[in-house]
Amino acid sequence: MPAVSVLMKPSSSMCNMSCDYCFYCDEAQKRSQKSFGFMSEQTLKNVIRRTILRAEGMISYAFQGGEPSLRGLDFFEKAVAFQKQYNKNHVQVSNAFQTNGYAIDEEWCRFFKEHHFLVGLSVDGTKEIHDSMRHTRTGGGTFDRVEHAARLMDDHGVEYNILTVVTPQIAQNISDVYRAYQKRGWNFQQYIACLDPLGEGHGTTPYSLTPELYGRFLIDLFELWSRDLQTGSQPYIRQFENYVGLAAGYIAEACDQRGVCGIQNVVEADGSVYPCDFYMLDEYRLGNFNEDRLDQIDARRKELGFIERSRQLSQACKDCPHFRLCRGGCQRSRDWNASRGFYENYFCAGYRMFFERCGEKIYEIARKVK
């Protein structure tokens, strides 16, 4: 059994904020039950027991939403206790917590520090951009509250990174965003292309990215990053670090950059398991940890062919000179071409722009690193 990856949604799709582009709100609306409420301690126990006992070497648990902090700190104290109780094989356990930061206070920070949680904090650029997309339930801005959470984590020595959703506003203002993060000392960054609503085509919302805009964003950000790389002052940007690793002959750490979907266990609050955070729909349900063993869930995953379908790329894609780095992009950004029998990535033209402009520089950096 390889290392096991588990992502839990202890508050289901519930949230204390309202973000314009929330992909999970979209997913929740497209299944028979929008929210499964709060995860019970019994379900938490079953998830941890049925996964940690099967892990070899290491296991990772991540908590996401919705907003996981809504479940309350006691729940996560229980999670840590169950991990210790059932870690009979003494595997390495890592914990991550993705939050909007709205409810994070000193008590949360002490917990994160004590138990070595890696926190992902959602921030969308400058205050103006952030507040235009990420609101309170009544429409107010949230940047000041989130920035305060970051300062608390700084004060308590909590390890955290910044997760930014790339909307047109972010893409068109990435220089300002980059400098703002630099000034704030946010040196660990992850950028996620904004997703269009599932199954509704592309370019239908104000926050939709075009391939050309995404390609321009990647170029602009890379040039800022590589300039600072020359003086050793560059931030850690996950996507670029993975591209350099791929150019050096390594396997990407990020699943969306490997070209083939990985084995994930994404768990809703009722214990139901899905193969990916982007596909938590009724037709992708693999089982439930309150009833099913991990091997039964994996058998359903194989029956569904979820991983296998991510290999269905055209020969032209595989023969592309940029495929070694691109790998066809994330499956969630691919569209099925029924007449030709394979998937095509919506952002392909953007990736081509980026690699034609920056690909050789990536290989140059890789040669130096290696």
C-alpha positions in Angstrom: 0.0 0.0 0.0 1.6 3.4 -1.0 1.3 6.5 1.0 -2.3 7.4 1.7 -3.9 10.8 1.0 -7.1 11.9 2.7 -8.9 15.2 2.3 -11.9 15.8 4.7 -14.7 18.3 4.6 -15.8 18.4 8.2 -18.2 21.3 7.5 -19.3 20.0 4.1 -20.2 23.0 1.9 -21.0 25.3 4.7 -19.0 28.6 4.9 -18.8 31.8 6.9 -17.9 33.7 3.7 -19.4 34.0 0.3 -17.0 34.0 -2.6 -18.2 34.8 -6.1 -16.3 31.9 -7.9 -16.5 29.1 -5.2 -16.2 25.9 -7.1 -17.5 23.8 -4.2 -20.7 25.8 -4.0 -21.2 25.0 -7.7 -20.5 21.2 -7.1 -22.8 21.1 -4.1 -25.7 22.6 -6.1 -25.2 19.8 -8.7 -25.8 16.8 -6.5 -28.8 15.4 -4.8 -27.8 16.8 -1.4 -26.1 20.2 -1.2 -24.7 19.9 2.3 -24.1 17.0 4.7 -23.9 19.2 7.8 -21.1 18.7 10.3 -19.0 15.5 10.3 -19.7 13.5 13.5 -16.8 12.4 15.7 -17.8 8.8 14.9 -17.3 9.4 11.2 -14.0 11.2 11.9 -12.9 8.1 13.9 -13.9 5.7 11.2 -12.1 7.7 8.5 -8.9 7.9 10.4 -9.1 4.3 11.6 -9.8 2.8 8.1 -7.0 4.8 6.5 -4.1 5.1 8.9 -4.1 1.3 9.6 -3.7 0.7 5.9 -0.9 3.3 5.3 2.7 2.4 4.9 5.5 5.0 5.4 3.3 8.0 5.6 -0.2 9.4 5.5 -1.5 12.9 4.9 -4.7 14.4 6.2 -6.0 17.7 4.9 -9.1 19.5 6.1 -11.0 21.8 3.7 -14.4 23.1 3.0 -16.6 24.9 2.8 -14.8 26.3 5.8 -13.4 23.6 8.1 -12.9 26.0 11.1 -16.7 26.1 11.5 -16.5 22.6 12.9 -14.8 23.9 16.0 -11.4 23.4 17.5 -12.5 20.4 19.7 -13.1 18.4 16.6 -9.6 18.8 15.4 -8.2 18.0 18.9 -10.1 14.7 18.5 -8.6 14.2 15.0 -5.1 14.4 16.4 -6.1 12.1 19.3 -7.5 9.5 16.9 -4.4 9.7 14.7 -2.3 8.9 17.7 -4.6 6.1 18.9 -4.7 4.2 15.6 -1.2 4.8 14.4 -0.2 1.2 15.2 2.3 1.0 12.4 4.1 4.2 13.4 3.7 5.9 10.0 4.6 9.5 9.5 1.4 11.7 9.7 1.1 15.1 8.2 -1.8 17.5 8.7 -2.9 20.4 6.5 -5.7 22.9 7.0 -7.1 25.1 4.2 -9.0 28.1 5.5 -10.4 31.4 4.5 -9.0 32.8 7.8 -12.1 34.5 8.8 -12.5 32.7 12.2 -8.8 32.1 12.9 -7.8 33.4 16.4 -5.0 32.9 18.8 -6.4 29.6 20.1 -6.4 28.2 16.6 -2.9 29.4 16.1 -1.7 27.7 19.2 -3.3 24.5 18.0 -1.7 24.7 14.6 1.7 25.3 16.1 1.5 22.6 18.7 0.4 20.0 16.3 2.5 21.1 13.3 -0.4 21.8 10.9 0.5 23.4 7.6 -2.1 26.0 6.9 -3.2 27.2 3.5 -4.7 30.7 3.8 -6.9 31.9 0.9 -6.0 35.5 -0.1 -6.8 37.0 -3.5 -4.2 39.6 -4.1 -4.5 43.2 -2.9 -7.3 44.4 -0.5 -9.2 45.9 -3.4 -9.2 42.7 -5.5 -9.7 40.4 -2.6 -12.8 42.3 -1.2 -14.3 42.4 -4.7 -14.5 38.6 -4.8 -14.4 37.3 -1.2 -17.2 38.7 0.9 -18.9 38.2 4.2 -22.3 36.6 4.1 -23.8 40.1 4.0 -21.5 41.4 1.2 -18.8 43.1 3.3 -15.1 42.9 2.7 -12.9 40.3 4.4 -9.3 41.2 3.6 -8.6 43.0 6.9 -9.9 40.0 8.9 -7.9 37.6 6.8 -4.7 39.7 7.0 -5.2 39.8 10.8 -5.3 36.0 10.8 -2.0 35.9 8.9 -0.4 38.2 11.5 -1.6 36.0 14.3 0.0 33.0 12.6 3.2 35.0 12.1 3.2 35.8 15.8 2.7 32.1 16.8 5.2 30.7 14.3 2.6 28.8 12.3 3.7 27.5 8.9 1.3 28.7 6.3 1.2 29.5 2.6 -1.0 31.8 0.5 -3.5 30.3 -1.9 -4.7 32.7 -4.6 -7.4 31.9 -7.2 -6.4 33.4 -10.5 -9.3 35.4 -11.8 -9.0 38.1 -14.6 -8.4 40.7 -11.9 -5.5 38.8 -10.5 -4.1 38.0 -13.9 -4.2 41.6 -15.1 -2.7 42.9 -11.9 -0.2 40.2 -11.0 2.7 42.7 -10.7 0.9 44.6 -8.0 -0.1 41.4 -6.3 3.4 40.0 -6.4 4.8 43.2 -4.9 2.1 43.3 -2.2 2.9 39.7 -1.2 6.6 40.4 -1.2 6.1 43.5 1.0 4.0 41.4 3.4 6.6 38.6 3.6 4.3 36.0 2.1 7.0 33.9 0.5 5.1 30.6 0.0 2.5 31.0 -2.7 0.2 28.8 -4.7 -1.9 30.0 -7.7 -5.0 28.1 -8.9 -6.6 28.9 -12.2 -10.3 29.9 -11.5 -12.7 27.1 -12.6 -15.7 27.7 -14.7 -18.9 26.0 -13.4 -18.8 22.3 -14.0 -20.4 21.2 -17.3 -21.5 24.7 -18.3 -18.9 25.6 -20.8 -16.3 28.4 -20.6 -16.3 32.1 -20.4 -19.8 32.4 -18.9 -19.0 34.3 -15.8 -17.3 37.6 -14.8 -14.5 35.6 -13.2 -13.8 33.2 -16.2 -10.2 33.1 -17.4 -9.5 32.9 -21.1 -6.5 30.8 -22.2 -4.7 33.9 -23.5 -5.2 35.7 -20.3 -3.9 32.7 -18.3 -0.9 32.4 -20.5 -0.1 36.1 -20.1 -0.5 35.7 -16.3 2.0 32.8 -16.2 4.5 34.7 -18.3 4.3 37.9 -16.2 4.5 36.0 -12.9 7.4 33.8 -14.1 9.4 36.8 -15.2 8.9 38.5 -11.8 9.9 35.2 -10.1 12.9 34.4 -12.3 14.2 38.0 -11.9 14.2 37.6 -8.1 15.7 34.1 -8.5 18.9 35.6 -9.8 19.4 37.3 -6.4 18.0 34.4 -4.3 15.1 36.5 -3.2 12.3 34.7 -5.0 9.3 33.3 -3.2 8.4 29.7 -3.3 5.8 29.4 -6.1 4.5 25.8 -6.2 3.7 25.7 -9.9 7.1 27.0 -11.0 9.0 24.7 -8.6 7.2 21.8 -10.1 8.0 22.8 -13.6 11.7 23.1 -12.7 11.5 19.7 -11.1 9.9 18.2 -14.2 12.5 19.8 -16.4 15.2 18.2 -14.2 13.6 14.8 -14.7 11.6 14.4 -11.5 7.9 13.7 -10.9 5.7 16.6 -10.1 4.5 16.8 -6.5 1.3 18.6 -7.5 -1.3 16.3 -8.9 -2.5 18.7 -11.5 1.0 18.8 -13.0 1.6 15.1 -13.3 -0.7 14.6 -16.3 -2.5 11.7 -14.7 -4.9 11.9 -11.7 -3.6 10.5 -8.5 -5.2 8.3 -5.8 -7.0 10.6 -3.5 -9.7 10.0 -0.9 -11.8 13.1 -0.6 -14.4 12.6 2.2 -17.6 14.5 2.7 -19.0 15.2 6.2 -21.2 12.0 6.1 -18.2 9.8 5.3 -18.8 9.5 1.6 -15.6 9.2 -0.5 -14.9 10.7 -3.9 -11.8 10.5 -6.1 -11.1 14.2 -6.4 -12.1 17.5 -4.7 -13.2 18.7 -8.2 -15.6 15.8 -8.7 -17.6 15.4 -5.5 -20.8 14.6 -7.4 -23.2 11.7 -6.9 -22.0 9.8 -10.0 -18.4 9.8 -8.6 -19.2 8.5 -5.1 -16.8 5.6 -4.3 -18.3 4.4 -1.0 -18.4 5.6 2.6 -15.8 5.1 5.4 -18.6 4.4 7.9 -19.3 1.2 5.9 -16.5 0.4 3.5 -12.9 -0.6 3.8 -10.2 1.2 1.8 -9.7 -1.7 -0.5 -13.4 -1.7 -1.4 -13.2 2.0 -2.1 -10.2 1.5 -4.3 -12.0 -1.3 -6.2 -14.8 1.1 -6.9 -12.3 3.7 -8.1 -10.9 1.2 -10.6 -14.4 0.2 -11.7 -15.2 3.9 -12.3 -12.0 4.3 -14.4 -11.4 7.8 -12.9 -7.6 7.6 -13.1 -7.6 5.8 -16.5 -9.7 8.5 -18.2 -7.0 11.1 -17.4 -4.7 9.2 -19.7 -7.0 9.9 -22.7 -5.1 12.6 -24.4 -4.5 13.0 -28.1 -1.3 11.8 -29.7 -0.7 15.4 -30.9 -0.8 16.5 -27.3 1.7 13.8 -26.2 4.0 14.7 -29.2 3.9 18.4 -28.3 7.4 19.7 -27.5 6.0 21.2 -24.3 4.4 18.0 -23.1 7.2 17.1 -20.7 6.3 20.2 -18.7 2.7 20.7 -19.4 1.6 17.0 -19.1 -1.8 18.0 -20.5 -2.7 20.1 -17.5 -5.3 19.3 -14.8 -8.2 17.0 -15.8 -10.7 19.5 -14.4 -9.7 21.9 -17.2 -10.0 19.3 -19.9 -13.0 19.0 -22.2 -14.1 15.7 -23.8 -14.0 15.7 -27.6 -16.6 13.0 -28.4 -15.9 12.9 -32.1 -12.2 12.4 -31.6 -12.3 10.3 -28.5 -9.9 12.2 -26.2 -9.7 15.1 -23.8 -8.4 18.6 -24.7 -7.2 21.1 -22.2 -9.1 24.4 -22.4 -5.9 26.3 -21.4 -3.8 24.7 -24.0 -3.2 27.9 -26.0 -2.2 29.7 -22.7 0.3 26.9 -21.9 1.8 27.2 -25.3 2.3 30.9 -24.9 4.0 30.4 -21.6 6.3 27.6 -22.6 7.3 29.2 -25.9 8.3 32.3 -23.9 9.7 30.7 -20.7 10.3 27.1 -21.4 14.0 27.4 -22.2 14.5 29.4 -19.1 12.9 26.7 -17.0 15.2 24.1 -18.5 18.2 26.4 -17.8 17.2 26.7 -14.2 16.7 23.0 -14.0 20.2 22.3 -15.3 21.7 24.6 -12.7 19.7 23.0 -9.9 20.5 19.5 -11.0 
